[in-house]
């Protein structure tokens, strides 16, 4: 059996951007926030990924995606996230309770052309990484997993005092987000890599899931 032996590098571009390498290829997960687009472009140049996977369409995770599209790098995302990534819809829960401002923030961000996006579904494998469904924060949020390492997007947030969920106002379906957290807690993992903050141990995630 082939051992892929993944390595992980992380850069904080407001949200975490993960550079995942294995014998199957180079996968870059998420694109950071728009103000960091120039730094993201340097990551694209230096890492030279085979593909960029967007865990979900919120602008702090997809703000630099247009740079990848401009370079001709395939952009992978769940189909439910495509309309927001292309600008067909502008449903953004930031700031909380102000959908009018959320729409303005979304409209201010560069979008990606539809022909740059490729659909990816849970259960598929991308460059050796298994695509995992992580709905709740958004309806089509996904992560990737290999060798007991889960890149969990905003299904969980890392903080100095452990694991957290995004605020209910920031989740498209908060009960579903709680269910997803409990499902992560039940996985056989050795590390959980969140969309914001530092890496989490399975024990930290389990403690938070018990309160969900």
N, C-alpha and C positions, 0 to 999 in steps of 0.2 A: 504494500500500500504506500502511495506517495505521501511523504510528510511535507506539508506546505510551509511550516515554520514561519508564521506571520510576525512581522515587526510593526510597531505602532509609534508614530511621531505625532505630537499634537501642537497646534498653534492656536492661540486665542485671538480671534478677529472679532471681538465682542462675544460671539458664540464660538465654541470649539470647532476647529477644522482638523480632521484626522487624516493622516497620510499612512495608508495601510499597504505594506509590501509583503509579498510572499512569492513563492516560486511560480504561482499562477499569474502574477502581474502586479501592477500598481493601481490601487484604487484610492481616490481622494474623496472623503465624505464631508459634505457641506461646503458652503462658499463664503461664510462670514457675512458681516454687515457691509453695506455700501461704502461707508467712509474708509473701509480697509481694502477697497477693491484693488488698489495698486499693490499692496502687500500680497493679496491673493494672486494677482497676476504673476508676481515673482515666484510664488510657490508653484504655480502651474509650469513656469519656465524651468525651474530647478528640479522639481519632482518628476515632471513629464508623465503625468498619469495616463493610463490606458482609458480611464473613464472617470467621471465625477458623478457621485451619487448624492442626490439631495434628499435628506430624510423627510423634509416637509417644506412647505412653501413660505413660511413666515420670513419676513425680509431680513431678520438678523441671521438667518441660516442660508439665504439664497441671494444676498445682495451682490455678490461678485459673480454669480452664475453667467451673466452676459459676457464676462471676460473669457470663460471657458468656451462658450458658444462661438465667440469671435475667433478663437484659436482652432475651432473645428473639433474640439474634444467632445465625445458623446456625453450628454447629460441624461442621467437616469433618475426617474422619480415614479412614484405610484400615480396611476392615471387620475385619481381624485385630486391630486395636487396640481395637475397641469393647468387648469383654467386660471389659477391665481399666478402661476409662474409666467404665463404668457400675457397676463393682463386682461383676460376676458372677464374676470371677477376681481373685486378688491375687498375681500372679507378679511379684515385684520382686527384682532381684539385688543390692540394697543393704541392709545391708552385705555385702560379698563373703563367700561361704561360710556365710551365716546366713539361709537362706530363711525360718526361723521369724520372725526379726526383720523381714525384708522384708515378710512378710505383715502383721505388726502395723503397720508404717509405712503400707502401702497402705490398710489398713482405717481408719486414723486420718484419712485425707484425704477431703474431700467429693468425691462422685462426681457425674456428670451424668445426667439422665434419658435413657433410650434415645431418646425422641422428639425430643430436641434434637440428636441426632447425624445426620449425613448422610454416606453412603459416598462416598468419592472414590478413584479408581483411577489408577495410572500410565497416562500417555497422554492423560488428560483435561486440559482447560485450565480454570483457575479465575481469573477476573478478569484474563485475559491471561497468567497464569503457567502454564507447562507443569508438570504433576505428574510427578515422577521417582521411580522405585523405588530405595530405598537400604537394602535389607535387611541384616541381620547384627547390628546392635546390638539391634534387635527384628525380629521376622519381618515386620511390616507397616510399618516405617519408610519415610517418604516425604520428599521435598524438593520445592522448586519452582525453576524456572529461567526466566529471560527475559533476552534481550540479553546473553548471556554471563555472567550472574550466577547462581550456584547457591546457594540457601539449603540447606545440606547436613545440618542437624540434627546428630546425634551419629555420623554416618558419618565425621566427622573433627573433631578438637579443635584449637583454636588456642592456641599458647603462645609465649613470648618467643623460644624457640629453633626455632620452626617448627611443622609439622603433626604431630599424633599421632593414634593410634587410642585409643579407650577400652580400659582393661585387659580382657584376655580374660575375666576373671571377670564383667565387666559386660555382655558381649555374649551374646546368645542363641545365636549361631552365629559363632564367631570366624573360622573360615576364610571364611565368607560375607562377614563384615565386611571382611576383607582383599581379597576379590575386588571388593567394592563400591568400596573405596578405589582399587584399580587402575583400575576403570572410570571413576571421577571423573577420575583422572590422564590418561586418554585423551580426555576431553571437550575441546571447543574452548571454553575459558572465559577470562574476563578477571578474575574474582574468585570466591572460594569463601568463603561466610559460614557459619561453624561454629555448632554449638549452644552451645559454650562458648568463650570467648576471642575474640581479635580476628580481623579478616579475614585470609585467606590468599591468597597468589598461586598461580597454577597451578604455578609452579616449585617452591614449597614442598611442595605436595601430591605432585608427581611424585617429589621426593627421598624423601619418606616411603614412597610406594608402592613404590619400588625396594627397600626393605628389608622389605616385607610378605611 
